[in-house]
Amino acid sequence: MKQLRIRTLIGLFLVAGVLSWGGAGLWESFGTLPSVPSAAPIVLGAIAAVLLATALSLRNRLRAQRERRPGAKGVEPLMAARAVVFGQASALVASLVAGVYGGVGVFLLGRLDVPARQDQAVYAGFSVLAGVAVVAAALYLERVCKLPEDDDTAEGAAPA
């Protein structure tokens, strides 16, 4: 399994932001722009909290397993792989969602004369921050579950 690249996540964020900014302008020219849900930053924050809790739990269990503590509960490799896949998928989706809310937020910044638009811009800004928190927690989870490098190819030993 390959690690996520920050470049990929930033690229997704920027492309989604530019497309949503343009889409918001187009939508506004034909009617009223839909509002940013006030629950968006809450949901993204909850996902970030779940990812962080999973990462901390796995980190502690892996540390106890490495130190061979008595009664240490080990980590099954399939569970760790599923956690990494969950983290990677969450990071990709959160990058897209944060880009969409970022693009809408930038569009709304130019139209802050209406108080409702100010609230929408704030919700969009908090959604972007919560999306960044999801990406950070997912990358941390991926780092926690990374296997150590193999030291099988010692000096003088032939590779298998």
N, C-alpha and C positions, 0 to 999 in steps of 0.2 A: 504494500500500500504506500502510495506516495504522500509526502507531506504537502499541506497546503502552502502555497506561496503567497506572501503578502502582496506581491505585484498583481496576482490574479484577483484578489479580493478588492484591492484599490481600483483596478480596472473595471470590475463589475460595478463598484460603487459609482464611479465617474460616468460610465455609460448609462446606468439607470438614472442617475441624477440629471444628465443632459436630456435624455429622452423624456423624463417626467416633467422637466421644466418646459420643454417645448410642447408636450402634451397638455400641460396645464394652461399654457397660453392659448392653444388651439381650442381647448374645451371652454375656456372663459369667453372666447370670441363667439361661440355658438350658444352659450347659456351660462348657468351658474356652476362654478367649480364645486365638486363634492367636498364636504368637510373632512378634515383629518380626524379620525376617531380619537376620542380622549383616552380610550383604553389601550391604544397602540404602545405607548411607552411602558405601561404597566405589564402588558403581555411580554414584551421584549425583555423587560427587567426580570420577570419571573423565569424566562428561559435562561437568561444569564445566571441567575441564582442556582438553577438546577444544574447547569453545566459546571459552575464553580464548586458546588457541593459534591458532585460526582468526581471532579478532579481531586479535591481535597481528600475524599474518602479513599479513592484509589491510591493516591500518593501515600497516605498513612498505611494502608494495607500492604502496598509494595515495599515500603520501608521496613515494616515489621517482618515481612517475609524474607527480605534480604538479610536482616540482622538475626534471623532464625530465633525470634522470640518464642518462648513456649506459649502455645495456645493461639498463635497468630493465624488469622484466617487468610488463606491465600487468595490470589486472584486468578480466576480461570482465564486462559488466553482468549477464548471466544468472547467472554464478557468484556475484556479490555478492547478487543477489536470492535465490538459493537459500540462501545463508548466512543471510540475514535471516529467511527463512521457517523454516529449521532452528532458529534462535535463538528466534523467537517461539513455535514449537511446543514447544520445550524449556522455555521459561519458563512457558507455560501448564500443561504436564503437571507440571513440578516444583513449581509453586504448589499444584496439587491434591494431589500426593504428600506434600509437606511438611505440608499441612493435615491429611491423614489421619494421618500419623505424629505430628503435634503433638497431635491429638485423642486418639489412643491413649496418647501419652506423658502427657498430663494425667490421663487415666483411671488410668494405672498409678501416678502419683505418690501417689494416695490409698491405694494398696495395696502399699507398699514393705516389708511385713513379711517377705516371701519373697525370698531372695537372687536367685532366677531373675527375679522381677519387677524387681528393681533393675537387672539386666543389660538387660532389655528396655526399661526406661525410658531407660537410657543410649544404647542403639542408636536408640531413637526420637528422642532429643534430637540425636544426631549426624546422623541422617537429616534432621531439620529444618534444621540448620545447612548441610548439604550441599545441600539444596534451595534455600536462600537463596543459596548460592554459584552454583548453576546460574542462578537468576533474575538475579543481578548480572552474571554473565558474558554472558548472553543480551542484557541491556539494553546492555551495553558494546559487544557485537558490532553491535547495531542502531544504536548511536550512531556507530560507526566507518563503517558503510556508508551513513549518511544523506547524501543529496545536498545540496550547498550551495544556499541560497535563490537563486531566479532574480532577477537584477537587470535584466530586460528592460524593466520599466516605469520608465524613468528619468523625471525631471521634464520635463514638456513633451511627452513621447512619448505617443501614443495607444495604449491597450491593444489587443492583437490580437484 
